[in-house]
Structure formats: C-alpha cells, structure tokens
Amino acid sequence: MVVGNGAVGLSVAVEVARRSPESRVTVVAPAARTRGASVAAGAMLNCFGEVTRYTRLHPAAEARFAAARDALALWPQWLSALEEDAGDPEATAVRASWSEGTFVIMSSRSGRIAEENFAAMRTAAAETGEAHELVSYDRVDGLSPRLDHRPMQALYLRREGAVDARAVVTALEKAARRRGVELVDATVRSLALTPHGAVSGVRLGDGRMLGAGTVVLAAGAASGVLAADVLPPGAVPPMLYGTGLAVRVTREPNTGSRGPYVIRTPNRAGTCGLHVVPLTGEDQQYIGATNVISVRPAPGVHLGLAQTMLRQAFEQIDHTLAVAHLRDCLIGVRPIPLDCFPLIGPCSVPGLFFATGTYRDGFHSSPAIARHVATALLHGITDDHGAPFTHFAPERLPIETLSVAQAITDTARHAADTMHDQGMNMPWWLDHMPLEEWAHQRIERFYDSLQDPVALPPEVVDPQFLDPTATDPAAVDQLRRYLREARHHHGS
C-alpha cells in the first residue's frame, strides 16, 4: 500500500506493479489533491539548474546530487514507458509538453547568493561532463527583461527542461489502473499496527480500516504527522511545510516571443529560483515560485510574496508578461524535513517505508526514487543506483552540513541578500554589512535560545524563529523539544 498520490507515490506504485504483476498494490489519498505539491509544480527536470554552493560540500548533499543525476538520465525512458502503460492517445501530451532545455540567467539584479550558486552550477557541470554553454542573453527567445535588469550571463543546459506536471500525474493514474493498482479516494487518519508493533494497514478519516502488510509513506507534508504517531519522539526529523505559489497564464499573439524551454534564475537567498516554464500549447506559460517554510500548515500565500514574484518575472525575464491573462493560481505545500534532506527507506517499524520529504526534488527525482523503493520492497536490497539514498534513512539526527557558527553566518548573509532581492536599497555610503550584522545578532539569539542547537539550513530559519513573539510563539519551543528528544533517542 502507498499512502500518497503525488508523483512519488504513484511512481512507486506503478514501478512495483510493473515488476511484480502478481502483487496487490493500493494507493490511498484524496483524489482532489488539495495543495498537493505535484499538481502545483512547474515540474522542471532540473538537476544542474538546482545546484547551489552547498551541493558539493557534504557527502549527503553529494548523494542527493547523484540521485538527481540518475533521475535526469532516467526521464526519457520513464516517459516512454509511462506513455505505453497509460495506453491512451492523450498520454502523448506528456512527451509533447517536454521543453527543450533550460536557460539559467544571472540577472543584473541578482544578489550574492544567486551569483555564488550560478558559479557553482557551472563548476558542477564542467566537473561532471554535463553539456552546458554560456550564451548571450539576446539569443534566448522569450527573454525580454527590462533594460535595467538585463542578465549578465546566461547558461544553457541542453538536457534539462520541464514537463507538464498535471499531464504526468494524469498519465501515472492511468498507468496505475491499467497495471491493476487500486486507487482509493480517501484521507488516511493514522497508520495501524499489530500488537507486536508491525504495520497492519491504515485507518481512514471515515473510520474504515484498510489492511496491508507493507505501507509506503509518500504523503508529502502530511507524512510527518502520520509517522509521529508510530515512531518514538525524536526518531525522525520533523516535517516542515513549504508553501509555494505559481500562476498559469495565457499569452495573446504578438505580445512577445516565447521559446520551447525553461528560463529561470539560480536558487536565491532563502528560496528557489524564479522561473517561467512553457506548458502544452504555445500560448500557455507557468510562472513560479515562492517558498515560505512554516512549522504548521499556512492558511495561504502572502500577497506581498505574490506581488514580488510577478514583479520580478516581469522585470528579470519578460516584461511582456504584464499583458498576459491570468488563468489560475496554484498553491502547493512542499514536504521539508528539518535538515532539508529526504526521508527514504525502511524504519524500525516493520513494514513501514518512507518515500517523502523531497523538498523541491520530488517530481524530478521520482523515477529514481521509485526504482530504489521498488527494489527494496520486492527484493529487500538496493541496486547500484540506490546507493545515494542510503544517506537518507528516516530515523536519524538532522544532517548538519555546516557548523553552528557557519550556519549563523550564512543565514545572516541569506537574510541580507533577501532584503536586497526584495528591493531594499542602502544609502550610497553604506554597503550590505549593516543588514548582515542586524540579521546576525537576531539569528545568534535564536540559536542561543535552543540551548543545545543543531546547524540548520539558512532557508529554514525564517521570521517565525527569529521573532517568535510576533508570529508563532510555540515554534521555538517545539524545535527545542524535538532536539532534546532526538538527542535522547539517538544517544547523542
């Protein structure tokens, strides 16, 4: 049984059904997918486009990068198999939506973090032999920024692009049904255990019980609550909620040129890269995205962030987007473990597997995750390509890629860069240092308040932690309690 019907959950179900037709596979999740990350995604198949200055600095980060490279190589055959499995002429829309490469632009308005990430991207591509090319921005159809926001550099990644997330999820559902997978439209309230502590199935929101000897937890951000009910306190890093906004637009003819590829920025301070993605049909585009991390589910997306995202898309990518017609807004919630690394594999509860916590990598990495989890479920082993996922055992202390002192310094730099990215301008006689020093003091106070701190990724330390009295007074207490429980559980 798979709990979750996003790209990861459905991919695992389809892969198991392909390899073991005699197995009974069930996917349980609400069909509406309200705020599901997969159906809100831009579905960029970006591996090198997601590289940051941190990607090559720690074994766990290197492992995630290796898994992303595996997935990039798998996507062509994965789409071909998906079209065949779906068995519907409409499934060809999946391949038809595949964009032709990615252009990563280094805007003249980018901050220091984005500049460092752009350089790291080029270095990673060169060191691994990935096809890439620095090009003049005027060679990129659809890149029409304001004159004062013209890019300094543009990097073309030929193998990277995007697919239409909604088309892929629809094809996965059709493929699952044709492979004999049962899709149950229901909300899982809790996991059920035998008297000996092994998984026996799930309890649904309406009180029903569905039995299963093996459960794969792929429920995105909801996975954390389900896991907490059956595992000891502190066993698994808590799941945070990353709320993101994107919009889909329709373009009128003769309102700017549009190319069949992704145009994006590097990942920026504390958030993901700005991106414009072509959708099926020449007149459709996707603009994303924001990312606000919270301890509890957020009621929505801040209007200020929506306004900033659209303004930056007009300014940095295509000023003619201002006359596009808004079709709809997409809000998705990304599953983000406290250390920002995924939770993949078995745990101490017999029969319970994790395939969640993928942050921004879930859609892109879903073929590699499906292959790894299917092999583990059916054979109890992993193949050679599964090796990167051994770093992400669910029961662990948070993975620390920096020291606490480095984390404080880097988070202060991210905070100052975010202010710059949001449009703050310092007087001519001052540089960014006053902002950085102000942020450093507040972040240092936050870490001191943890008493036994762990180094957190900069994007996790948002205002709810920096000023808990103004937003969520319970957030720091919750984090402090988890760290205490984790140290006790793992004997550290």
C-alpha positions, 0 to 999 in steps of 0.5 A: 500500500502507498499512502500518497498520490503525488508523483512519488507515490504513484511512481512507486506504485506503478514501478512495483506493479510493473515488476511484480504483476502478481502483487496487490498494490493500493494507493490511498489519498484524496483524489482532489489533491488539495495543495498537493505539491505535484499538481502545483509544480512547474515540474522542471527536470532540473538537476544542474539548474538546482545546484547551489554552493552547498551541493558539493560540500557534504557527502549527503548533499553529494548523494542527493546530487547523484540521485538527481543525476540518475533521475535526469538520465532516467526521464526519457525512458520513464516517459516512454514507458509511462506513455505505453502503460497509460495506453491512451492517445492523450498520454502523448501530451506528456512527451509533447509538453517536454521543453527543450532545455533550460536557460539559467540567467544571472540577472543584473539584479541578482544578489550574492547568493544567486551569483555564488550558486550560478558559479557553482552550477557551472563548476558542477557541470564542467566537473561532471561532463554535463553539456552546458554553454554560456550564451548571450542573453539576446539569443534566448527567445522569450527573454525580454527583461527590462533594460535595467535588469538585463542578465549578465550571463546566461547558461544553457543546459541542453538536457534539462527542461520541464514537463507538464506536471498535471499531464504526468500525474494524469498519465501515472493514474492511468498507468496505475489502473491499467497495471491493476493498482487500486486507487482509493479516494480517501484521507488516511487518519493514522497508520495501524499496527499489530500488537507486536508493533508491525504495520497492519494497514491504515485507518481512514478519516471515515473510520474504515480500516484498510489492511496491508502488510507493507505501507509506503509513506509518500504523503508529502507534508502530511507524512510527518504527522502520520509517522509521529504517531508510530515512531518514538519522539525524536526518531525522525526529523520533523516535517516542515511545510513549504508553501509555494505559489505559481500562476498559469497564464495565457499569452495573446499573439504578438505580445512577445516571443516565447521559446520551447524551454525553461528560463529561470534564475539560480536558487536565491537567498532563502528560496528557489529560483524564479522561473517561467516554464512553457506548458502544452500549447504555445500560448500557455506559460507557468510562472513560479515560485515562492517558498515560505517554510512554516512549522504548521500548515499556512492558511495561504500565500502572502500577497506581498510574496505574490506581488514580488514574484510577478514583479520580478518575472516581469522585470528579470525575464519578460516584461511582456508578461504584464499583458498576459491573462491570468488563468489560475493560481496554484498553491502547493505545500512542499514536504521539508524535513528539518535538515532539508534532506529526504526521508527514504527507506525502511524504519524500525517499524516493520513494514513501514517505508518512507518515500517523502520529504523531497523538498523541491526534488520530488517530481524530478527525482521520482523515477529514481526514487521509485526504482530504489523503493521498488527494489527494496520492497520486492527484493529487500536490497538496493541496486547500484543506483540506490546507493545515494539514498542510503544517506537518507534513512528516516530515523536519524539526527538532522544532517548538519552540513555546516557548523553552528557558527557557519550556519549563523553566518550564512543565514545572516548573509541569506537574510541580507541578500533577501532584503536586497532581492526584495528591493531594499536599497542602502544609502550610497555610503553604506554597503550590505554589512549593516543588514548582515550584522542586524540579521546576525545578532537576531539569528545568534539569539535564536540559536542561543535560545535552543540551548543545545542547537543543531546547524540548520539550513539558512532557508529554514530559519525564517521570521517565525524563529527569529521573532517568535513573539510576533508570529508563532510563539510555540515554534521555538519551543517545539524545535527545542523539544524535538532536539532534546528528544532526538538527542535522547533517542539517538544517544547523542 
